[in-house]
Amino acid sequence: MENEDYPAMDLLINSELIYQHFGQWPIFAHFEVSKAIFETHPTGRGSVTFTLSHQKDCQLQIQFSGIQEMVFENFRGQNVLHELLFEERGSLIKATFISDSGLEAMIVADEAIVLSLSAN
């Protein structure tokens, strides 16, 4: 899938689920990060899985594996995004969570995958 406006979207495995649901690539404004699960793996690759909800419209799970760099601050009872940016960083993917309220995060990982997107 090619997207000239958001080229890093092609690095996000299963990104077509997001595009198909919204009909375009969203900026993720008003999504709420309700859960973050950190895991270690026998391979030595750490991962974090975020659950994001969008105004009772849908729930989205995105997992980042092979974390190379991470900032994770201000996770609170309500973590509302202003924007979620995906960028290429060489062969890696970088995600920046820009907040209206709560969580501020940045992750650089080997891989990012949309695990699920369910409509409510």
Backbone as XML, in Angstrom:
<?xml version="1.0"?>
<chain id="A" units="angstrom">
  <residue number="1" name="MET">
    <atom name="N" x="0.847" y="-1.167" z="0.000"/>
    <atom name="CA" x="0.000" y="0.000" z="0.000"/>
    <atom name="C" x="0.894" y="1.233" z="0.000"/>
  </residue>
  <residue number="2" name="GLU">
    <atom name="N" x="0.635" y="2.180" z="-0.895"/>
    <atom name="CA" x="1.416" y="3.403" z="-0.939"/>
    <atom name="C" x="0.563" y="4.572" z="-0.487"/>
  </residue>
  <residue number="3" name="ASN">
    <atom name="N" x="1.141" y="5.429" z="0.308"/>
    <atom name="CA" x="0.436" y="6.605" z="0.771"/>
    <atom name="C" x="1.423" y="7.748" z="0.798"/>
  </residue>
  <residue number="4" name="GLU">
    <atom name="N" x="1.311" y="8.661" z="-0.157"/>
    <atom name="CA" x="2.268" y="9.756" z="-0.285"/>
    <atom name="C" x="2.221" y="10.726" z="0.894"/>
  </residue>
  <residue number="5" name="ASP">
    <atom name="N" x="1.023" y="10.926" z="1.484"/>
    <atom name="CA" x="0.897" y="11.867" z="2.592"/>
    <atom name="C" x="1.465" y="11.312" z="3.897"/>
  </residue>
  <residue number="6" name="TYR">
    <atom name="N" x="1.389" y="10.002" z="4.081"/>
    <atom name="CA" x="1.845" y="9.351" z="5.314"/>
    <atom name="C" x="2.682" y="8.123" z="4.960"/>
  </residue>
  <residue number="7" name="PRO">
    <atom name="N" x="3.900" y="8.308" z="4.459"/>
    <atom name="CA" x="4.694" y="7.167" z="3.994"/>
    <atom name="C" x="5.028" y="6.158" z="5.086"/>
  </residue>
  <residue number="8" name="ALA">
    <atom name="N" x="5.164" y="6.578" z="6.338"/>
    <atom name="CA" x="5.514" y="5.645" z="7.411"/>
    <atom name="C" x="4.369" y="4.696" z="7.724"/>
  </residue>
  <residue number="9" name="MET">
    <atom name="N" x="3.165" y="5.020" z="7.281"/>
    <atom name="CA" x="2.031" y="4.134" z="7.503"/>
    <atom name="C" x="2.303" y="2.772" z="6.880"/>
  </residue>
  <residue number="10" name="ASP">
    <atom name="N" x="3.094" y="2.738" z="5.805"/>
    <atom name="CA" x="3.428" y="1.471" z="5.154"/>
    <atom name="C" x="4.309" y="0.586" z="6.035"/>
  </residue>
  <residue number="11" name="LEU">
    <atom name="N" x="4.989" y="1.187" z="7.023"/>
    <atom name="CA" x="5.814" y="0.415" z="7.952"/>
    <atom name="C" x="4.983" y="-0.240" z="9.054"/>
  </residue>
  <residue number="12" name="LEU">
    <atom name="N" x="3.780" y="0.251" z="9.250"/>
    <atom name="CA" x="2.897" y="-0.271" z="10.288"/>
    <atom name="C" x="2.150" y="-1.479" z="9.718"/>
  </residue>
  <residue number="13" name="ILE">
    <atom name="N" x="2.507" y="-2.667" z="10.166"/>
    <atom name="CA" x="1.914" y="-3.902" z="9.664"/>
    <atom name="C" x="0.414" y="-3.909" z="9.965"/>
  </residue>
  <residue number="14" name="ASN">
    <atom name="N" x="-0.382" y="-4.281" z="8.997"/>
    <atom name="CA" x="-1.853" y="-4.298" z="9.076"/>
    <atom name="C" x="-2.461" y="-2.897" z="9.148"/>
  </residue>
  <residue number="15" name="SER">
    <atom name="N" x="-1.743" y="-1.877" z="8.694"/>
    <atom name="CA" x="-2.268" y="-0.505" z="8.726"/>
    <atom name="C" x="-3.533" y="-0.361" z="7.892"/>
  </residue>
  <residue number="16" name="GLU">
    <atom name="N" x="-3.734" y="-1.268" z="6.937"/>
    <atom name="CA" x="-4.947" y="-1.196" z="6.100"/>
    <atom name="C" x="-6.220" y="-1.320" z="6.932"/>
  </residue>
  <residue number="17" name="LEU">
    <atom name="N" x="-6.146" y="-1.964" z="8.113"/>
    <atom name="CA" x="-7.320" y="-2.052" z="8.994"/>
    <atom name="C" x="-7.775" y="-0.664" z="9.437"/>
  </residue>
  <residue number="18" name="ILE">
    <atom name="N" x="-6.822" y="0.202" z="9.736"/>
    <atom name="CA" x="-7.131" y="1.569" z="10.154"/>
    <atom name="C" x="-7.701" y="2.355" z="8.978"/>
  </residue>
  <residue number="19" name="TYR">
    <atom name="N" x="-7.030" y="2.255" z="7.850"/>
    <atom name="CA" x="-7.458" y="2.984" z="6.658"/>
    <atom name="C" x="-8.863" y="2.560" z="6.232"/>
  </residue>
  <residue number="20" name="GLN">
    <atom name="N" x="-9.127" y="1.256" z="6.253"/>
    <atom name="CA" x="-10.442" y="0.757" z="5.844"/>
    <atom name="C" x="-11.546" y="1.223" z="6.798"/>
  </residue>
  <residue number="21" name="HIS">
    <atom name="N" x="-11.255" y="1.241" z="8.086"/>
    <atom name="CA" x="-12.270" y="1.640" z="9.064"/>
    <atom name="C" x="-12.637" y="3.123" z="8.927"/>
  </residue>
  <residue number="22" name="PHE">
    <atom name="N" x="-11.618" y="3.985" z="8.798"/>
    <atom name="CA" x="-11.852" y="5.425" z="8.766"/>
    <atom name="C" x="-12.006" y="5.990" z="7.356"/>
  </residue>
  <residue number="23" name="GLY">
    <atom name="N" x="-11.624" y="5.222" z="6.334"/>
    <atom name="CA" x="-11.707" y="5.707" z="4.966"/>
    <atom name="C" x="-10.572" y="6.634" z="4.581"/>
  </residue>
  <residue number="24" name="GLN">
    <atom name="N" x="-9.684" y="6.888" z="5.509"/>
    <atom name="CA" x="-8.497" y="7.722" z="5.310"/>
    <atom name="C" x="-7.572" y="7.491" z="6.492"/>
  </residue>
  <residue number="25" name="TRP">
    <atom name="N" x="-6.386" y="8.030" z="6.435"/>
    <atom name="CA" x="-5.461" y="7.887" z="7.554"/>
    <atom name="C" x="-5.779" y="8.958" z="8.583"/>
  </residue>
  <residue number="26" name="PRO">
    <atom name="N" x="-6.197" y="8.596" z="9.817"/>
    <atom name="CA" x="-6.562" y="9.597" z="10.832"/>
    <atom name="C" x="-5.330" y="10.196" z="11.504"/>
  </residue>
  <residue number="27" name="ILE">
    <atom name="N" x="-5.516" y="11.327" z="12.161"/>
    <atom name="CA" x="-4.422" y="11.897" z="12.962"/>
    <atom name="C" x="-4.499" y="11.397" z="14.403"/>
  </residue>
  <residue number="28" name="PHE">
    <atom name="N" x="-5.541" y="10.626" z="14.713"/>
    <atom name="CA" x="-5.747" y="10.011" z="16.026"/>
    <atom name="C" x="-6.122" y="11.017" z="17.103"/>
  </residue>
  <residue number="29" name="ALA">
    <atom name="N" x="-6.653" y="12.183" z="16.689"/>
    <atom name="CA" x="-7.145" y="13.164" z="17.656"/>
    <atom name="C" x="-8.324" y="12.567" z="18.413"/>
  </residue>
  <residue number="30" name="HIS">
    <atom name="N" x="-8.353" y="12.801" z="19.713"/>
    <atom name="CA" x="-9.417" y="12.364" z="20.616"/>
    <atom name="C" x="-9.414" y="10.854" z="20.880"/>
  </residue>
  <residue number="31" name="PHE">
    <atom name="N" x="-8.406" y="10.139" z="20.406"/>
    <atom name="CA" x="-8.247" y="8.747" z="20.827"/>
    <atom name="C" x="-7.758" y="8.769" z="22.264"/>
  </residue>
  <residue number="32" name="GLU">
    <atom name="N" x="-8.220" y="7.825" z="23.059"/>
    <atom name="CA" x="-7.757" y="7.720" z="24.441"/>
    <atom name="C" x="-6.936" y="6.451" z="24.600"/>
  </residue>
  <residue number="33" name="VAL">
    <atom name="N" x="-5.743" y="6.593" z="25.168"/>
    <atom name="CA" x="-4.897" y="5.440" z="25.466"/>
    <atom name="C" x="-5.350" y="4.907" z="26.818"/>
  </residue>
  <residue number="34" name="SER">
    <atom name="N" x="-5.995" y="3.739" z="26.804"/>
    <atom name="CA" x="-6.565" y="3.195" z="28.042"/>
    <atom name="C" x="-5.692" y="2.121" z="28.674"/>
  </residue>
  <residue number="35" name="LYS">
    <atom name="N" x="-4.751" y="1.574" z="27.888"/>
    <atom name="CA" x="-3.929" y="0.488" z="28.429"/>
    <atom name="C" x="-2.578" y="0.462" z="27.719"/>
  </residue>
  <residue number="36" name="ALA">
    <atom name="N" x="-1.541" y="0.133" z="28.476"/>
    <atom name="CA" x="-0.206" y="-0.096" z="27.934"/>
    <atom name="C" x="0.354" y="-1.332" z="28.640"/>
  </residue>
  <residue number="37" name="ILE">
    <atom name="N" x="0.669" y="-2.360" z="27.867"/>
    <atom name="CA" x="1.200" y="-3.609" z="28.434"/>
    <atom name="C" x="2.630" y="-3.792" z="27.950"/>
  </residue>
  <residue number="38" name="PHE">
    <atom name="N" x="3.558" y="-3.831" z="28.896"/>
    <atom name="CA" x="4.978" y="-4.028" z="28.590"/>
    <atom name="C" x="5.327" y="-5.497" z="28.806"/>
  </residue>
  <residue number="39" name="GLU">
    <atom name="N" x="6.072" y="-6.081" z="27.864"/>
    <atom name="CA" x="6.444" y="-7.487" z="27.973"/>
    <atom name="C" x="7.902" y="-7.683" z="27.565"/>
  </residue>
  <residue number="40" name="THR">
    <atom name="N" x="8.523" y="-8.674" z="28.185"/>
    <atom name="CA" x="9.835" y="-9.132" z="27.734"/>
    <atom name="C" x="9.633" y="-10.475" z="27.042"/>
  </residue>
  <residue number="41" name="HIS">
    <atom name="N" x="10.547" y="-10.803" z="26.152"/>
    <atom name="CA" x="10.441" y="-12.032" z="25.385"/>
    <atom name="C" x="11.759" y="-12.800" z="25.484"/>
  </residue>
  <residue number="42" name="PRO">
    <atom name="N" x="11.729" y="-14.129" z="25.367"/>
    <atom name="CA" x="12.954" y="-14.927" z="25.436"/>
    <atom name="C" x="14.006" y="-14.509" z="24.409"/>
  </residue>
  <residue number="43" name="THR">
    <atom name="N" x="13.563" y="-13.885" z="23.323"/>
    <atom name="CA" x="14.492" y="-13.429" z="22.283"/>
    <atom name="C" x="15.265" y="-12.196" z="22.724"/>
  </residue>
  <residue number="44" name="GLY">
    <atom name="N" x="14.864" y="-11.604" z="23.850"/>
    <atom name="CA" x="15.507" y="-10.387" z="24.317"/>
    <atom name="C" x="14.839" y="-9.129" z="23.768"/>
  </residue>
  <residue number="45" name="ARG">
    <atom name="N" x="13.856" y="-9.307" z="22.915"/>
    <atom name="CA" x="13.131" y="-8.171" z="22.326"/>
    <atom name="C" x="11.970" y="-7.788" z="23.234"/>
  </residue>
  <residue number="46" name="GLY">
    <atom name="N" x="11.998" y="-6.576" z="23.731"/>
    <atom name="CA" x="10.882" y="-6.091" z="24.528"/>
    <atom name="C" x="9.773" y="-5.577" z="23.631"/>
  </residue>
  <residue number="47" name="SER">
    <atom name="N" x="8.552" y="-5.550" z="24.168"/>
    <atom name="CA" x="7.431" y="-5.007" z="23.405"/>
    <atom name="C" x="6.496" y="-4.246" z="24.328"/>
  </residue>
  <residue number="48" name="VAL">
    <atom name="N" x="5.708" y="-3.388" z="23.720"/>
    <atom name="CA" x="4.638" y="-2.692" z="24.417"/>
    <atom name="C" x="3.423" y="-2.694" z="23.496"/>
  </residue>
  <residue number="49" name="THR">
    <atom name="N" x="2.272" y="-3.004" z="24.076"/>
    <atom name="CA" x="1.018" y="-3.009" z="23.341"/>
    <atom name="C" x="0.117" y="-1.928" z="23.921"/>
  </residue>
  <residue number="50" name="PHE">
    <atom name="N" x="-0.335" y="-1.020" z="23.055"/>
    <atom name="CA" x="-1.225" y="0.061" z="23.463"/>
    <atom name="C" x="-2.642" y="-0.250" z="23.010"/>
  </residue>
  <residue number="51" name="THR">
    <atom name="N" x="-3.598" y="-0.005" z="23.891"/>
    <atom name="CA" x="-5.009" y="-0.066" z="23.533"/>
    <atom name="C" x="-5.514" y="1.365" z="23.477"/>
  </residue>
  <residue number="52" name="LEU">
    <atom name="N" x="-6.061" y="1.729" z="22.315"/>
    <atom name="CA" x="-6.596" y="3.066" z="22.099"/>
    <atom name="C" x="-8.079" y="2.958" z="21.772"/>
  </residue>
  <residue number="53" name="SER">
    <atom name="N" x="-8.867" y="3.837" z="22.368"/>
    <atom name="CA" x="-10.313" y="3.866" z="22.109"/>
    <atom name="C" x="-10.660" y="5.201" z="21.470"/>
  </residue>
  <residue number="54" name="HIS">
    <atom name="N" x="-11.613" y="5.155" z="20.543"/>
    <atom name="CA" x="-12.035" y="6.375" z="19.865"/>
    <atom name="C" x="-13.523" y="6.611" z="20.086"/>
  </residue>
  <residue number="55" name="GLN">
    <atom name="N" x="-13.856" y="7.452" z="21.039"/>
    <atom name="CA" x="-15.212" y="7.916" z="21.307"/>
    <atom name="C" x="-16.285" y="6.844" z="21.102"/>
  </residue>
  <residue number="56" name="LYS">
    <atom name="N" x="-16.084" y="5.704" z="21.667"/>
    <atom name="CA" x="-17.023" y="4.572" z="21.592"/>
    <atom name="C" x="-17.236" y="4.071" z="20.165"/>
  </residue>
  <residue number="57" name="ASP">
    <atom name="N" x="-16.433" y="4.564" z="19.224"/>
    <atom name="CA" x="-16.543" y="4.164" z="17.824"/>
    <atom name="C" x="-15.760" y="2.887" z="17.554"/>
  </residue>
  <residue number="58" name="CYS">
    <atom name="N" x="-14.556" y="2.816" z="18.124"/>
    <atom name="CA" x="-13.728" y="1.633" z="17.904"/>
    <atom name="C" x="-12.659" y="1.504" z="18.982"/>
  </residue>
  <residue number="59" name="GLN">
    <atom name="N" x="-12.069" y="0.325" z="19.030"/>
    <atom name="CA" x="-10.938" y="0.057" z="19.918"/>
    <atom name="C" x="-9.824" y="-0.514" z="19.056"/>
  </residue>
  <residue number="60" name="LEU">
    <atom name="N" x="-8.624" y="-0.002" z="19.258"/>
    <atom name="CA" x="-7.476" y="-0.324" z="18.430"/>
    <atom name="C" x="-6.334" y="-0.796" z="19.312"/>
  </residue>
  <residue number="61" name="GLN">
    <atom name="N" x="-5.665" y="-1.880" z="18.901"/>
    <atom name="CA" x="-4.467" y="-2.340" z="19.612"/>
    <atom name="C" x="-3.281" y="-2.299" z="18.661"/>
  </residue>
  <residue number="62" name="ILE">
    <atom name="N" x="-2.226" y="-1.602" z="19.098"/>
    <atom name="CA" x="-0.987" y="-1.506" z="18.325"/>
    <atom name="C" x="0.154" y="-1.990" z="19.204"/>
  </residue>
  <residue number="63" name="GLN">
    <atom name="N" x="0.962" y="-2.916" z="18.654"/>
    <atom name="CA" x="2.103" y="-3.453" z="19.400"/>
    <atom name="C" x="3.402" y="-3.024" z="18.729"/>
  </residue>
  <residue number="64" name="PHE">
    <atom name="N" x="4.344" y="-2.585" z="19.557"/>
    <atom name="CA" x="5.686" y="-2.228" z="19.107"/>
    <atom name="C" x="6.646" y="-3.268" z="19.660"/>
  </residue>
  <residue number="65" name="SER">
    <atom name="N" x="7.424" y="-3.903" z="18.784"/>
    <atom name="CA" x="8.370" y="-4.954" z="19.197"/>
    <atom name="C" x="9.793" y="-4.547" z="18.846"/>
  </residue>
  <residue number="66" name="GLY">
    <atom name="N" x="10.727" y="-5.068" z="19.636"/>
    <atom name="CA" x="12.131" y="-4.731" z="19.411"/>
    <atom name="C" x="12.384" y="-3.272" z="19.722"/>
  </residue>
  <residue number="67" name="ILE">
    <atom name="N" x="11.974" y="-2.857" z="20.912"/>
    <atom name="CA" x="12.078" y="-1.444" z="21.299"/>
    <atom name="C" x="13.551" y="-1.051" z="21.395"/>
  </residue>
  <residue number="68" name="GLN">
    <atom name="N" x="13.910" y="-0.003" z="20.667"/>
    <atom name="CA" x="15.275" y="0.516" z="20.651"/>
    <atom name="C" x="15.423" y="1.749" z="21.540"/>
  </residue>
  <residue number="69" name="GLU">
    <atom name="N" x="14.329" y="2.507" z="21.643"/>
    <atom name="CA" x="14.338" y="3.759" z="22.394"/>
    <atom name="C" x="12.900" y="4.044" z="22.825"/>
  </residue>
  <residue number="70" name="MET">
    <atom name="N" x="12.741" y="4.601" z="24.036"/>
    <atom name="CA" x="11.378" y="4.869" z="24.483"/>
    <atom name="C" x="11.353" y="5.961" z="25.549"/>
  </residue>
  <residue number="71" name="VAL">
    <atom name="N" x="10.330" y="6.806" z="25.453"/>
    <atom name="CA" x="9.980" y="7.778" z="26.486"/>
    <atom name="C" x="8.525" y="7.484" z="26.824"/>
  </residue>
  <residue number="72" name="PHE">
    <atom name="N" x="8.201" y="7.372" z="28.101"/>
    <atom name="CA" x="6.842" y="7.056" z="28.541"/>
    <atom name="C" x="6.585" y="7.858" z="29.805"/>
  </residue>
  <residue number="73" name="GLU">
    <atom name="N" x="5.789" y="8.935" z="29.694"/>
    <atom name="CA" x="5.583" y="9.844" z="30.822"/>
    <atom name="C" x="4.115" y="10.219" z="30.978"/>
  </residue>
  <residue number="74" name="ASN">
    <atom name="N" x="3.740" y="10.542" z="32.200"/>
    <atom name="CA" x="2.442" y="11.127" z="32.537"/>
    <atom name="C" x="1.241" y="10.236" z="32.229"/>
  </residue>
  <residue number="75" name="PHE">
    <atom name="N" x="1.395" y="8.922" z="32.333"/>
    <atom name="CA" x="0.256" y="8.021" z="32.141"/>
    <atom name="C" x="-0.673" y="8.199" z="33.326"/>
  </residue>
  <residue number="76" name="ARG">
    <atom name="N" x="-1.918" y="8.581" z="33.047"/>
    <atom name="CA" x="-2.873" y="8.923" z="34.117"/>
    <atom name="C" x="-4.195" y="8.211" z="33.902"/>
  </residue>
  <residue number="77" name="GLY">
    <atom name="N" x="-5.187" y="8.634" z="34.643"/>
    <atom name="CA" x="-6.528" y="8.073" z="34.521"/>
    <atom name="C" x="-7.175" y="8.372" z="33.185"/>
  </residue>
  <residue number="78" name="GLN">
    <atom name="N" x="-6.788" y="9.487" z="32.566"/>
    <atom name="CA" x="-7.281" y="9.832" z="31.237"/>
    <atom name="C" x="-6.100" y="10.289" z="30.398"/>
  </residue>
  <residue number="79" name="ASN">
    <atom name="N" x="-5.940" y="9.659" z="29.227"/>
    <atom name="CA" x="-4.798" y="9.912" z="28.357"/>
    <atom name="C" x="-5.315" y="10.144" z="26.941"/>
  </residue>
  <residue number="80" name="VAL">
    <atom name="N" x="-5.683" y="11.394" z="26.675"/>
    <atom name="CA" x="-6.315" y="11.743" z="25.406"/>
    <atom name="C" x="-5.265" y="12.300" z="24.447"/>
  </residue>
  <residue number="81" name="LEU">
    <atom name="N" x="-5.238" y="11.723" z="23.248"/>
    <atom name="CA" x="-4.267" y="12.147" z="22.247"/>
    <atom name="C" x="-4.739" y="13.356" z="21.455"/>
  </residue>
  <residue number="82" name="HIS">
    <atom name="N" x="-3.780" y="14.171" z="21.101"/>
    <atom name="CA" x="-3.988" y="15.242" z="20.130"/>
    <atom name="C" x="-3.616" y="14.719" z="18.746"/>
  </residue>
  <residue number="83" name="GLU">
    <atom name="N" x="-2.545" y="13.886" z="18.733"/>
    <atom name="CA" x="-2.058" y="13.329" z="17.475"/>
    <atom name="C" x="-1.146" y="12.147" z="17.771"/>
  </residue>
  <residue number="84" name="LEU">
    <atom name="N" x="-1.105" y="11.205" z="16.843"/>
    <atom name="CA" x="-0.173" y="10.079" z="16.895"/>
    <atom name="C" x="0.546" y="10.063" z="15.561"/>
  </residue>
  <residue number="85" name="LEU">
    <atom name="N" x="1.853" y="10.294" z="15.611"/>
    <atom name="CA" x="2.661" y="10.386" z="14.395"/>
    <atom name="C" x="3.508" y="9.141" z="14.219"/>
  </residue>
  <residue number="86" name="PHE">
    <atom name="N" x="3.585" y="8.648" z="12.998"/>
    <atom name="CA" x="4.467" y="7.537" z="12.647"/>
    <atom name="C" x="5.488" y="8.053" z="11.652"/>
  </residue>
  <residue number="87" name="GLU">
    <atom name="N" x="6.770" y="7.747" z="11.922"/>
    <atom name="CA" x="7.845" y="8.203" z="11.047"/>
    <atom name="C" x="8.825" y="7.069" z="10.797"/>
  </residue>
  <residue number="88" name="GLU">
    <atom name="N" x="9.477" y="7.122" z="9.644"/>
    <atom name="CA" x="10.560" y="6.191" z="9.356"/>
    <atom name="C" x="11.818" y="6.704" z="10.026"/>
  </residue>
  <residue number="89" name="ARG">
    <atom name="N" x="12.567" y="5.796" z="10.611"/>
    <atom name="CA" x="13.887" y="6.127" z="11.152"/>
    <atom name="C" x="14.819" y="5.021" z="10.686"/>
  </residue>
  <residue number="90" name="GLY">
    <atom name="N" x="15.331" y="5.172" z="9.466"/>
    <atom name="CA" x="16.116" y="4.106" z="8.849"/>
    <atom name="C" x="15.207" y="2.917" z="8.610"/>
  </residue>
  <residue number="91" name="SER">
    <atom name="N" x="15.594" y="1.759" z="9.124"/>
    <atom name="CA" x="14.762" y="0.560" z="8.988"/>
    <atom name="C" x="13.776" y="0.416" z="10.153"/>
  </residue>
  <residue number="92" name="LEU">
    <atom name="N" x="13.789" y="1.380" z="11.065"/>
    <atom name="CA" x="12.934" y="1.335" z="12.251"/>
    <atom name="C" x="11.703" y="2.218" z="12.059"/>
  </residue>
  <residue number="93" name="ILE">
    <atom name="N" x="10.730" y="2.053" z="12.956"/>
    <atom name="CA" x="9.551" y="2.908" z="12.962"/>
    <atom name="C" x="9.524" y="3.685" z="14.271"/>
  </residue>
  <residue number="94" name="LYS">
    <atom name="N" x="9.201" y="4.960" z="14.161"/>
    <atom name="CA" x="9.107" y="5.827" z="15.336"/>
    <atom name="C" x="7.662" y="6.284" z="15.474"/>
  </residue>
  <residue number="95" name="ALA">
    <atom name="N" x="7.132" y="6.180" z="16.675"/>
    <atom name="CA" x="5.782" y="6.668" z="16.973"/>
    <atom name="C" x="5.878" y="7.714" z="18.071"/>
  </residue>
  <residue number="96" name="THR">
    <atom name="N" x="5.219" y="8.840" z="17.857"/>
    <atom name="CA" x="5.190" y="9.910" z="18.842"/>
    <atom name="C" x="3.741" y="10.164" z="19.231"/>
  </residue>
  <residue number="97" name="PHE">
    <atom name="N" x="3.445" y="9.993" z="20.518"/>
    <atom name="CA" x="2.119" y="10.214" z="21.072"/>
    <atom name="C" x="2.086" y="11.643" z="21.609"/>
  </residue>
  <residue number="98" name="ILE">
    <atom name="N" x="1.373" y="12.530" z="20.935"/>
    <atom name="CA" x="1.242" y="13.928" z="21.351"/>
    <atom name="C" x="-0.098" y="14.053" z="22.063"/>
  </residue>
  <residue number="99" name="SER">
    <atom name="N" x="-0.048" y="14.525" z="23.284"/>
    <atom name="CA" x="-1.209" y="14.443" z="24.169"/>
    <atom name="C" x="-1.946" y="15.762" z="24.335"/>
  </residue>
  <residue number="100" name="ASP">
    <atom name="N" x="-3.268" y="15.648" z="24.482"/>
    <atom name="CA" x="-4.075" y="16.754" z="24.983"/>
    <atom name="C" x="-4.143" y="16.670" z="26.499"/>
  </residue>
  <residue number="101" name="SER">
    <atom name="N" x="-4.069" y="15.424" z="27.018"/>
    <atom name="CA" x="-4.180" y="15.184" z="28.449"/>
    <atom name="C" x="-3.500" y="13.861" z="28.784"/>
  </residue>
  <residue number="102" name="GLY">
    <atom name="N" x="-2.562" y="13.878" z="29.707"/>
    <atom name="CA" x="-1.949" y="12.635" z="30.162"/>
    <atom name="C" x="-0.731" y="12.216" z="29.353"/>
  </residue>
  <residue number="103" name="LEU">
    <atom name="N" x="-0.760" y="10.983" z="28.897"/>
    <atom name="CA" x="0.398" y="10.306" z="28.318"/>
    <atom name="C" x="1.118" y="11.108" z="27.248"/>
  </residue>
  <residue number="104" name="GLU">
    <atom name="N" x="2.424" y="11.196" z="27.414"/>
    <atom name="CA" x="3.352" y="11.687" z="26.389"/>
    <atom name="C" x="4.326" y="10.540" z="26.168"/>
  </residue>
  <residue number="105" name="ALA">
    <atom name="N" x="4.443" y="10.066" z="24.935"/>
    <atom name="CA" x="5.315" y="8.922" z="24.680"/>
    <atom name="C" x="5.966" y="9.031" z="23.314"/>
  </residue>
  <residue number="106" name="MET">
    <atom name="N" x="7.127" y="8.378" z="23.212"/>
    <atom name="CA" x="7.843" y="8.254" z="21.960"/>
    <atom name="C" x="8.480" y="6.877" z="21.976"/>
  </residue>
  <residue number="107" name="ILE">
    <atom name="N" x="8.329" y="6.138" z="20.874"/>
    <atom name="CA" x="8.879" y="4.791" z="20.780"/>
    <atom name="C" x="9.567" y="4.640" z="19.433"/>
  </residue>
  <residue number="108" name="VAL">
    <atom name="N" x="10.760" y="4.082" z="19.464"/>
    <atom name="CA" x="11.453" y="3.671" z="18.239"/>
    <atom name="C" x="11.601" y="2.159" z="18.354"/>
  </residue>
  <residue number="109" name="ALA">
    <atom name="N" x="11.083" y="1.436" z="17.358"/>
    <atom name="CA" x="11.048" y="-0.022" z="17.437"/>
    <atom name="C" x="11.379" y="-0.651" z="16.091"/>
  </residue>
  <residue number="110" name="ASP">
    <atom name="N" x="11.747" y="-1.931" z="16.162"/>
    <atom name="CA" x="12.009" y="-2.694" z="14.942"/>
    <atom name="C" x="10.742" y="-2.882" z="14.126"/>
  </residue>
  <residue number="111" name="GLU">
    <atom name="N" x="9.617" y="-3.021" z="14.833"/>
    <atom name="CA" x="8.381" y="-3.410" z="14.168"/>
    <atom name="C" x="7.178" y="-2.852" z="14.921"/>
  </residue>
  <residue number="112" name="ALA">
    <atom name="N" x="6.153" y="-2.479" z="14.178"/>
    <atom name="CA" x="4.878" y="-2.075" z="14.761"/>
    <atom name="C" x="3.769" y="-2.778" z="13.984"/>
  </residue>
  <residue number="113" name="ILE">
    <atom name="N" x="2.794" y="-3.287" z="14.717"/>
    <atom name="CA" x="1.717" y="-4.046" z="14.085"/>
    <atom name="C" x="0.374" y="-3.670" z="14.697"/>
  </residue>
  <residue number="114" name="VAL">
    <atom name="N" x="-0.624" y="-3.506" z="13.838"/>
    <atom name="CA" x="-1.993" y="-3.339" z="14.316"/>
    <atom name="C" x="-2.502" y="-4.742" z="14.634"/>
  </residue>
  <residue number="115" name="LEU">
    <atom name="N" x="-2.664" y="-5.038" z="15.921"/>
    <atom name="CA" x="-3.128" y="-6.358" z="16.342"/>
    <atom name="C" x="-4.617" y="-6.521" z="16.105"/>
  </residue>
  <residue number="116" name="SER">
    <atom name="N" x="-5.369" y="-5.459" z="16.353"/>
    <atom name="CA" x="-6.820" y="-5.540" z="16.161"/>
    <atom name="C" x="-7.418" y="-4.150" z="16.058"/>
  </residue>
  <residue number="117" name="LEU">
    <atom name="N" x="-8.555" y="-4.104" z="15.389"/>
    <atom name="CA" x="-9.381" y="-2.909" z="15.350"/>
    <atom name="C" x="-10.820" y="-3.417" z="15.354"/>
  </residue>
  <residue number="118" name="SER">
    <atom name="N" x="-11.525" y="-3.111" z="16.433"/>
    <atom name="CA" x="-12.900" y="-3.585" z="16.539"/>
    <atom name="C" x="-13.836" y="-2.405" z="16.659"/>
  </residue>
  <residue number="119" name="ALA">
    <atom name="N" x="-14.885" y="-2.413" z="15.865"/>
    <atom name="CA" x="-15.908" y="-1.371" z="15.928"/>
    <atom name="C" x="-16.854" y="-1.679" z="17.082"/>
  </residue>
  <residue number="120" name="ASN">
    <atom name="N" x="-17.236" y="-0.659" z="17.805"/>
    <atom name="CA" x="-18.164" y="-0.827" z="18.926"/>
    <atom name="C" x="-19.591" y="-0.668" z="18.471"/>
  </residue>
</chain>
